Amino acid sequence: MLALGIDKSIEGEGHDRPDTLLPGLQTKFAEMVLALRKPTLLILTNGGALAVDSLAAATRDKALPPGPAAIVEAFNPCTNAPALAQLLFGTENRWGKLPITIYPESWAQQTDPASYDMSAWPGRTYKYYDKALWSFGWGLSLTTFDLDCQLVKHGEGGAAANRYTANCVVTNTGPRDGDAVVLVYHAAGSDVRASIHDHPVPRRALVGFERVRVGRGGQAGLRFELTARELELVDAAGERRLYPGMHEFVFSSSPSPEVRLAVRV
């Protein structure tokens, strides 16, 4: 195992980084370790996102020199180090999903990391940026899952209008018991996006999530109660507003394929 990262001498409240690179000679050191061609698990310990482009490329492209067998984003383990060890050695299978976007090195060269305009090119966070090394919500497991979701609309008018129940079934198709995390996003349809000219529209926005334990070969059901509020966008005045047109609820439990269900309001 190879642990790399940053500590509070590099980042912290009021102590921002100018880029997202591994500081010092860590990347070079990792390349030297990987050149030994020994199975290596890379563990990243950090608060903010780290760009590990070259190491990630080696993991994804077998034509390149060997990369890590896997990359684990551990953030700041602190007192949770024993829990991390249980995950790494396979005595537990309770992995989660990324709560942040992992940017490539080029991102900090294209924008000022000190700027907090999320929608300015090339974008910031999963809401506006779409070329991440690993996207918000990405995460593997020691087993595999399939996801199926169905949407039921309640009522056509009055207080019940634009209320939905999403019933999802998570199937464990792999060799081990494990936790699945299902995330629900709202994405405005192309007609809604085309009708808005005075403010940016997010690619998607998280509106719900649930974690469920599923035994090997088993299934578990999840229910999401959704309303018109989950379909609203923030307008140019900073107010929430429901725009008429096509919208989608997107159900994700990566790396399983997403389930996209359209609704019209």
C-alpha positions in Angstrom: 0.0 0.0 0.0 1.2 3.5 -0.9 -0.3 6.5 1.0 0.0 10.0 -0.4 -1.7 13.2 0.2 -1.7 16.5 2.0 -2.2 17.8 5.6 -3.2 21.0 7.3 0.1 22.6 6.5 -1.0 22.5 2.9 -4.7 23.3 3.1 -7.1 24.6 5.7 -9.6 27.2 6.6 -8.2 30.5 5.3 -5.2 28.6 3.8 -6.1 27.8 0.2 -4.1 25.9 -2.4 -3.2 27.4 -5.8 -3.7 24.1 -7.5 -4.8 20.5 -6.9 -1.5 18.7 -7.4 0.2 16.3 -5.0 2.8 18.6 -3.4 6.6 17.9 -3.4 7.9 14.8 -5.1 5.0 12.5 -4.3 4.0 11.9 -7.9 7.5 11.1 -8.9 7.9 8.8 -5.8 4.7 7.0 -6.7 5.9 6.4 -10.3 9.1 4.9 -8.9 7.2 2.6 -6.6 4.8 1.6 -9.5 7.8 0.9 -11.8 8.7 -2.0 -9.5 5.6 -3.7 -11.0 4.3 -4.9 -7.6 0.5 -4.8 -7.0 0.1 -1.5 -5.3 -3.0 0.0 -3.6 -2.8 3.9 -3.6 -4.5 5.6 -0.7 -5.1 9.3 -0.9 -5.4 11.2 2.4 -6.6 14.8 2.1 -9.4 17.3 2.7 -9.8 18.9 -0.8 -9.6 17.2 -4.1 -6.3 16.0 -5.5 -5.3 15.7 -9.2 -3.6 12.4 -9.9 -3.9 12.5 -13.7 -0.8 10.4 -14.6 -1.5 7.8 -12.0 -5.1 7.6 -13.0 -4.2 7.3 -16.7 -1.9 4.4 -15.9 -4.7 2.6 -14.1 -7.2 3.1 -16.9 -4.9 2.5 -19.9 -3.1 -0.9 -19.9 -0.9 0.3 -22.8 0.8 2.7 -20.3 3.3 1.6 -17.6 1.6 -0.1 -14.7 -0.6 2.0 -12.4 -2.1 1.3 -9.0 -4.3 -1.8 -8.7 -6.8 0.6 -7.1 -7.0 4.1 -5.8 -8.8 4.7 -2.5 -9.9 8.2 -1.6 -9.7 8.1 2.2 -9.9 11.9 2.9 -8.8 12.5 6.5 -9.1 9.1 8.3 -8.3 10.5 11.8 -9.9 8.2 14.3 -11.6 6.2 11.5 -8.3 4.5 10.6 -9.5 1.1 11.9 -12.6 1.3 9.7 -10.4 2.1 6.7 -8.3 -0.9 7.5 -11.3 -3.2 7.6 -12.3 -1.9 4.1 -8.8 -2.3 2.7 -8.4 -5.8 3.9 -11.9 -6.9 2.9 -13.4 -7.7 6.2 -16.1 -5.1 5.6 -17.7 -3.9 2.3 -19.4 -0.6 3.2 -17.8 1.7 0.6 -19.5 5.0 -0.1 -19.6 7.5 -3.0 -17.5 10.5 -3.7 -18.9 13.6 -2.0 -16.8 15.9 -4.2 -15.7 16.3 -7.8 -12.1 15.1 -8.5 -10.7 17.6 -11.1 -7.9 16.9 -13.5 -4.7 19.0 -13.2 -5.8 21.2 -16.1 -8.8 22.5 -14.2 -6.7 24.7 -11.9 -4.9 26.0 -15.0 -8.2 27.0 -16.7 -9.8 28.8 -13.8 -8.8 30.6 -10.6 -9.3 28.2 -7.7 -10.0 31.2 -5.4 -13.0 32.2 -7.5 -16.4 30.8 -6.3 -18.4 31.4 -9.4 -19.6 27.8 -9.9 -21.0 28.3 -13.4 -18.1 30.2 -15.0 -16.2 28.2 -17.6 -15.0 25.5 -17.2 -17.4 25.1 -14.3 -17.1 24.0 -10.7 -18.6 21.0 -8.9 -20.7 18.3 -10.4 -23.4 20.8 -11.2 -21.4 22.6 -13.9 -18.2 20.6 -14.6 -18.3 17.5 -16.8 -14.7 16.4 -17.4 -13.8 15.1 -14.0 -11.2 12.5 -13.3 -13.9 11.0 -11.0 -17.3 12.5 -10.7 -19.3 13.4 -7.6 -21.2 10.2 -6.6 -18.6 7.8 -8.2 -17.6 4.8 -6.1 -16.7 1.1 -6.4 -17.4 -1.8 -4.2 -16.1 -5.3 -3.5 -19.4 -6.6 -5.2 -21.6 -5.3 -8.0 -25.2 -4.0 -8.1 -27.9 -3.6 -10.7 -30.5 -0.7 -10.3 -34.0 -0.5 -11.5 -36.5 2.3 -10.7 -40.1 3.1 -11.6 -41.9 6.4 -11.1 -45.5 6.9 -10.1 -47.1 10.3 -10.4 -49.9 11.2 -7.9 -52.7 13.4 -9.1 -53.1 15.8 -11.9 -54.2 18.9 -10.0 -54.5 20.6 -6.6 -52.3 19.8 -3.7 -51.4 16.4 -5.1 -50.0 17.8 -8.4 -46.4 17.1 -9.3 -45.9 14.5 -6.5 -44.1 11.4 -7.3 -43.1 8.1 -5.7 -39.9 6.4 -7.1 -39.6 2.7 -6.2 -36.2 1.3 -6.8 -34.9 -2.2 -6.6 -31.2 -2.8 -5.9 -29.9 -6.3 -6.8 -26.5 -7.6 -5.6 -25.1 -9.4 -8.6 -21.6 -9.9 -7.2 -19.8 -12.3 -4.8 -20.2 -10.5 -1.5 -22.7 -8.7 0.8 -22.3 -5.0 0.6 -23.8 -1.5 0.9 -25.3 0.2 -2.1 -25.8 4.0 -2.2 -28.5 5.3 -4.6 -28.4 9.0 -5.5 -31.3 10.9 -7.0 -30.7 14.0 -9.2 -32.9 16.5 -11.0 -31.9 17.4 -14.5 -33.8 20.0 -16.5 -34.9 18.9 -20.0 -33.5 20.5 -23.2 -36.7 22.5 -23.7 -36.5 24.0 -20.2 -32.8 24.8 -20.7 -33.5 26.5 -24.0 -36.2 28.7 -22.5 -33.9 30.2 -19.8 -31.6 33.0 -21.0 -30.9 35.1 -17.9 -29.1 32.6 -15.6 -27.1 29.4 -15.8 -28.8 26.1 -15.5 -27.0 23.2 -13.7 -26.4 20.0 -15.5 -28.0 18.2 -12.6 -28.7 18.7 -8.9 -28.7 16.2 -6.1 -32.2 15.9 -4.5 -31.9 12.7 -2.4 -29.9 9.6 -1.6 -30.2 6.4 0.5 -27.8 3.7 1.6 -29.0 0.1 1.8 -27.4 -3.2 2.8 -27.9 -6.0 0.2 -26.9 -9.6 0.7 -25.1 -11.5 -2.0 -27.6 -12.5 -4.7 -30.3 -10.6 -2.9 -32.5 -7.6 -3.5 -33.5 -4.5 -1.5 -36.2 -1.9 -2.2 -35.9 1.8 -1.7 -38.6 4.4 -1.9 -38.1 8.1 -2.7 -41.0 10.5 -2.2 -40.5 13.4 -4.6 -42.4 16.7 -5.1 -42.4 19.7 -7.3 -39.7 21.3 -5.1 -37.2 18.7 -6.3 -37.9 20.0 -9.9 -37.3 23.7 -9.1 -34.4 25.8 -10.3 -33.0 29.0 -8.8 -33.8 31.9 -11.1 -31.8 35.1 -11.7 -33.3 36.7 -8.6 -32.2 33.9 -6.4 -35.7 32.5 -5.9 -36.8 28.9 -6.5 -39.0 28.5 -9.5 -40.7 25.6 -11.2 -40.3 26.0 -15.0 -42.8 24.2 -17.2 -41.5 21.6 -19.6 -39.7 18.3 -19.5 -37.6 17.3 -16.5 -35.8 14.1 -15.5 -35.2 12.3 -12.2 -31.8 10.5 -12.6 -31.1 7.6 -10.3 -27.5 6.7 -10.0 -25.5 4.0 -8.1 -22.2 4.1 -10.1 -20.8 2.2 -11.8 -24.2 0.7 -12.6 -25.9 2.4 -15.5 -28.1 5.4 -14.5 -31.9 5.2 -14.7 -33.4 8.3 -16.2 -37.2 8.9 -15.8 -38.8 11.9 -17.5 -41.7 13.9 -16.2 -43.6 16.9 -17.7 -44.8 19.8 -15.6 
